[in-house]
Amino acid sequence: MMLLYKQIAQTLQEKIHRGDFLSGEKLPSVREIGREHEVSLTTAQLAYRELEKNATDLCGT
């Protein structure tokens, strides 16, 4: 079973790849993610860190 913050990061990544967010558009805030997924701010922050880590891995930087 995947950790909750990783599931949220994966969902955000899928939305980005689908084009749900326009280029240059800000992603939802940590608070918005927390409310939307009914998780703590810590979990939402971890999701964004995971998303950032995955993006860095993909870019090779």
C-alpha positions, 0 to 999 in steps of 0.5 A: 500500500502506497503512503498517503503523501505519495498518493497525493503527489502522484495525483498532482503529477497526473493532473499536471501531465493531463494539463489540468494546470496551465503553464505558469499557473500556481498549484493549490496551496498546502492548505487547499491540498489538506482540505481537498484530501482531508489530511494534515498540513504535514501530509500535504507538505510531504506530498509537495516535497515528493512531487518536487523530488520526482520532478527533480529526478525526471529533469536529472538536476 
